[in-house]
Amino acid sequence: MFGPIGAANQSEKESLVYDLADECGVPPPTIDNVRKRFDEFDTDGSGLIDYDEFIVMMCKLLRVDDPSKISQQ
């Protein structure tokens, strides 16, 4: 939905997706997909990727089975 009525019916999260998509010049589904992937790794829902979540993310993205193979550097 477009215009003031559509904007009034958007959740805060949807509004953020559309604003960010407009700012970055990408389609809203791209922003939504990135956010879904981020949420997949932000397991505690803090809105941040902490070190332990980062290691899990790196293992999955790099297809590494053993986290000890990921450098702490």
URNOR-V620921 format. One record per helix or strand of 3 or more residues. SS is the DSSP state (H for helix, E for strand). FROM is the first residue (numbers start at 0). TO is the last residue. Records with the same first field share a line. If there is no record, write none. Layout:
SS->FROM-TO ; FROM-TO
This chain:
H->2-8 ; 11-23 ; 27-40 ; 50-61 ; 66-68
